[in-house]
Amino acid sequence: MPTILGRALNSDFSGTTEMSDDKVVTRYGLVFNVLADNDSQGPATIRATPGLPLVGLSSYSYNGEIDLLAICKRKVPRKSKKSRRLWHVACDYDTTPSNNQENEQDQQEPENRAPILSWDAEFGDEVLYQDYSDPPVDCLNPNGQPYDPPLTTRVIYPVLQIERWQTTFLPSTIHDYLDHTNVSDFYGASPGHALMSRIAANQVEEEGRSLWKTIHRIRFSRKGYRARPLNQGTLYSTVPFTGDDSTLEPFLRDDVPYIGNLKADGTKAGPSERTYGDFKDHPEAEFDDLNLQ
């Protein structure tokens, strides 16, 4: 654990008295010098150094002078510019009553705290099989065939980044969830509409323990992550296709092969009849198992 080397008054405002919200408030400041055990220890570990005041609990005391009404309200660790292992922890006290019953001692362990959420957006391109008319219009050339290369459109993906603490992290998490879609509802997204686009984990020393700070980045799609290509081909089946290649016949016009429309069962469709396939673009995973909500 880090060690307190000493403390001193914060001369900027220690002992000042002023009016605040129709009350007389006295403020104090102390600065503690703390030596870390190693370079990897961060501010959370330094804040938890034994002997430092507890926010919401500890009252002001210095060189025999005590003010029991002045409670520690703020504790800010800053790394020294002169030494990589030395920290200066500024502790601010005042006599303002607090309506908040929570204190530093009652805080949950990092791994039990609620995840930190942040929303962003990304842009991408998708194949445009049908446009945004009402009802949608198939994106086909005047001959009723798909464009080659296909038409694409720019789409907006809402992106959710979730940060949380974990006691362990396994590389298999990346194999099992990265580039997978949700198998059940996730943050309002139906199954198949949320894609895990990033998983990262950094091991750090926090509050005297080795923990993993993980980042999960999820991209949401309004249409979902499924491919819906137009059913066309150079062959059609004379009967509903069951895997028997002997039922296949070529699309011919004047003995010239062409690409024709297919029904969902593989048989020949009319010139204006359109059906679309439905395929999973990505494997699925149960995101709820990651405890991200």
C-alpha positions in Angstrom: 0.0 0.0 0.0 1.2 3.6 -0.6 2.7 5.4 2.4 2.0 8.9 3.7 5.3 10.8 4.0 3.9 14.0 5.6 1.3 16.7 5.4 1.1 20.5 5.3 -1.4 23.3 5.3 -2.8 24.5 2.0 -2.0 28.1 2.4 -4.3 29.2 -0.4 -7.5 29.2 1.8 -6.9 27.2 5.0 -8.8 28.8 7.9 -10.7 31.3 5.7 -14.2 32.3 6.9 -16.9 33.6 4.5 -20.7 33.8 3.9 -22.3 31.1 1.9 -26.1 30.7 1.5 -26.8 33.0 4.5 -24.4 30.9 6.6 -20.9 31.5 7.9 -18.6 28.9 6.4 -15.1 28.1 7.5 -12.7 26.4 5.0 -9.5 24.5 5.5 -7.0 22.8 3.3 -4.4 20.1 3.9 -1.9 18.6 1.4 -0.6 15.0 2.1 2.5 13.7 0.4 2.0 10.1 -0.5 4.6 7.7 -1.9 3.3 4.9 -4.2 4.6 1.4 -4.1 5.2 1.3 -7.9 4.6 3.4 -11.1 1.4 1.5 -12.0 -0.6 2.7 -9.0 -3.2 5.3 -10.1 -5.3 7.9 -8.3 -7.9 5.5 -7.0 -5.2 3.5 -5.2 -3.6 6.7 -3.8 -7.0 8.0 -2.6 -7.4 4.7 -0.6 -4.0 5.1 1.2 -4.5 4.3 4.9 -4.4 7.4 7.1 -5.8 9.8 4.5 -9.1 11.6 5.4 -12.3 10.0 4.3 -14.6 12.3 2.3 -17.9 12.8 4.2 -16.5 11.4 7.5 -13.2 12.9 8.6 -13.2 16.3 10.4 -10.4 18.8 10.3 -7.4 18.2 12.5 -3.9 19.6 12.2 -1.1 20.0 14.8 -3.5 19.8 17.7 -6.1 22.2 16.2 -9.5 20.6 15.6 -12.7 21.7 14.0 -15.3 19.0 14.4 -17.8 20.9 12.2 -15.4 21.0 9.2 -15.9 17.8 7.3 -13.6 16.6 4.4 -15.6 17.4 1.2 -13.0 16.9 -1.5 -9.8 14.8 -2.0 -7.8 15.3 -5.1 -4.6 13.3 -5.8 -2.1 14.8 -8.2 1.2 13.2 -9.4 4.4 15.1 -8.5 6.4 16.5 -11.4 9.6 15.7 -9.5 9.1 12.0 -8.9 7.1 9.3 -10.7 6.1 7.7 -7.4 5.3 10.8 -5.4 1.7 12.1 -5.2 0.3 15.2 -3.6 -3.2 14.7 -2.2 -5.2 17.9 -1.5 -7.9 17.5 1.0 -10.5 20.3 1.4 -12.7 20.8 4.4 -15.6 23.1 5.2 -18.4 23.6 7.7 -21.2 23.5 5.1 -23.8 20.8 6.2 -24.3 18.1 3.6 -27.6 16.6 2.7 -25.9 13.6 1.0 -25.8 10.7 3.4 -23.3 8.7 1.3 -19.7 8.9 2.3 -16.4 7.5 1.0 -16.5 4.6 3.4 -19.9 3.5 2.1 -18.9 3.4 -1.6 -19.3 0.2 -3.4 -16.3 -1.9 -4.6 -15.3 -0.9 -8.1 -16.5 -4.1 -9.7 -20.0 -3.6 -8.1 -20.5 -0.1 -9.4 -22.8 0.8 -12.2 -21.1 0.8 -15.7 -20.1 4.1 -17.1 -22.0 4.8 -20.4 -21.2 7.1 -23.3 -23.0 7.5 -26.6 -21.5 8.4 -29.9 -22.2 7.8 -33.6 -20.3 6.2 -36.5 -21.0 6.3 -40.3 -20.9 3.4 -42.6 -22.0 2.1 -46.0 -24.6 -0.6 -46.7 -25.9 -2.2 -49.9 -29.1 -0.6 -50.9 -31.5 -3.4 -52.0 -34.6 -1.2 -51.6 -34.8 2.5 -51.3 -36.6 4.7 -48.6 -39.8 5.2 -50.6 -43.2 4.2 -49.0 -43.6 1.4 -50.0 -39.9 0.7 -50.7 -38.8 0.4 -54.4 -36.4 -2.3 -55.4 -33.0 -1.0 -56.6 -32.8 -2.6 -60.0 -31.7 -1.4 -63.4 -34.3 -0.9 -66.2 -33.9 -4.5 -67.2 -34.9 -5.7 -63.7 -31.5 -6.8 -62.6 -29.3 -5.7 -59.6 -26.7 -3.1 -60.3 -23.1 -4.4 -60.5 -21.5 -3.1 -58.4 -24.5 -2.7 -56.1 -25.8 0.6 -55.0 -24.7 1.6 -51.5 -26.0 4.2 -49.0 -24.5 6.0 -46.1 -26.0 5.0 -42.7 -25.6 6.3 -39.2 -24.9 3.8 -36.4 -25.5 4.9 -32.8 -22.6 3.6 -30.7 -22.6 2.8 -27.0 -19.3 2.6 -25.1 -19.5 0.8 -21.7 -16.6 1.0 -19.1 -16.6 -1.1 -16.0 -14.3 -2.8 -13.5 -13.8 -6.5 -13.5 -11.7 -8.8 -11.2 -10.8 -11.1 -14.1 -10.6 -11.0 -17.9 -10.1 -13.9 -20.3 -9.0 -13.7 -23.9 -11.8 -16.1 -24.7 -14.2 -13.1 -24.1 -12.9 -11.5 -27.3 -13.4 -14.8 -29.3 -16.9 -15.3 -27.9 -18.3 -11.8 -28.2 -16.4 -9.6 -30.6 -18.1 -9.1 -34.0 -21.2 -11.0 -32.6 -24.8 -9.7 -32.5 -27.1 -9.8 -29.6 -29.3 -12.9 -29.1 -31.8 -11.1 -26.9 -32.9 -7.5 -26.3 -30.0 -5.2 -25.4 -30.4 -1.5 -24.5 -33.7 -1.4 -26.4 -32.3 -3.1 -29.5 -34.1 -6.2 -30.8 -32.1 -9.4 -31.3 -29.6 -9.1 -34.2 -29.6 -5.2 -34.1 -26.6 -4.7 -31.8 -23.0 -5.6 -32.9 -20.1 -5.9 -30.5 -17.5 -3.8 -32.4 -14.7 -3.5 -29.7 -13.5 -5.2 -26.5 -10.5 -3.9 -24.7 -9.1 -4.5 -21.2 -6.4 -2.8 -19.2 -5.0 -4.2 -16.0 -4.4 -1.5 -13.3 -3.8 -1.2 -9.6 -6.9 0.4 -8.1 -7.8 0.7 -4.4 -5.0 -1.6 -3.5 -6.0 -4.4 -5.9 -5.3 -5.6 -9.4 -8.4 -5.0 -11.5 -9.3 -4.9 -15.1 -10.8 -1.8 -16.6 -12.8 -3.0 -19.6 -14.3 -1.2 -22.6 -17.1 -2.7 -24.7 -18.2 -0.8 -27.8 -21.5 -1.7 -29.3 -22.8 -0.5 -32.7 -26.6 -0.4 -33.3 -28.3 -0.8 -36.6 -31.9 0.1 -37.3 -32.2 -2.6 -40.0 -30.3 -5.2 -38.1 -27.2 -7.1 -39.1 -28.7 -9.5 -41.6 -28.0 -9.7 -45.4 -31.1 -9.6 -47.6 -29.9 -10.2 -51.2 -32.3 -10.3 -54.2 -33.0 -14.0 -55.1 -31.7 -14.3 -58.7 -29.5 -16.7 -60.5 -28.7 -18.4 -63.8 -30.5 -21.6 -62.8 -34.0 -22.3 -61.5 -35.5 -25.5 -60.0 -38.4 -27.2 -61.9 -39.9 -28.2 -58.5 -39.4 -26.7 -55.0 -35.7 -27.2 -54.5 -34.6 -29.8 -51.9 -31.0 -30.2 -52.8 -31.4 -32.4 -55.9 -29.3 -30.8 -58.7 -31.1 -32.8 -61.3 -34.1 -30.5 -60.9 -32.1 -27.4 -62.0 -32.6 -25.8 -65.4 -30.8 -22.8 -66.9 -32.6 -19.5 -67.6 -32.5 -19.3 -71.4 -33.9 -16.9 -73.9 -33.3 -17.8 -77.6 -30.8 -20.3 -76.3 -28.9 -17.5 -74.5 -28.4 -17.8 -70.7 -29.6 -14.9 -68.6 -30.0 -14.0 -64.9 -33.6 -14.6 -63.8 -35.7 -14.1 -60.7 -36.3 -16.9 -58.2 -39.0 -17.6 -55.8 -38.1 -18.4 -52.2 -38.3 -22.1 -52.9 -35.8 -21.9 -55.9 -38.4 -22.2 -58.7 -38.8 -19.7 -61.5 -40.4 -16.4 -60.7 -42.1 -13.9 -63.0 -40.1 -11.0 -64.5 -41.5 -8.5 -61.9 -41.7 -10.9 -59.0 -39.0 -10.2 -56.3 -38.1 -12.2 -53.3 -35.2 -11.7 -50.9 -33.0 -14.0 -49.0 -32.3 -13.6 -45.3 -28.9 -14.6 -43.9 -27.1 -14.0 -40.6 -24.1 -11.7 -41.3 -22.6 -12.4 -37.8 -22.6 -15.1 -35.1 -24.8 -14.4 -32.1 -24.0 -14.1 -28.4 -25.8 -13.4 -25.2 -24.6 -9.9 -24.2 -26.4 -10.1 -20.8 -23.7 -12.6 -19.7 -21.2 -9.7 -19.7 -23.2 -7.7 -17.1 -23.1 -4.6 -19.1 -26.6 -3.4 -18.1 
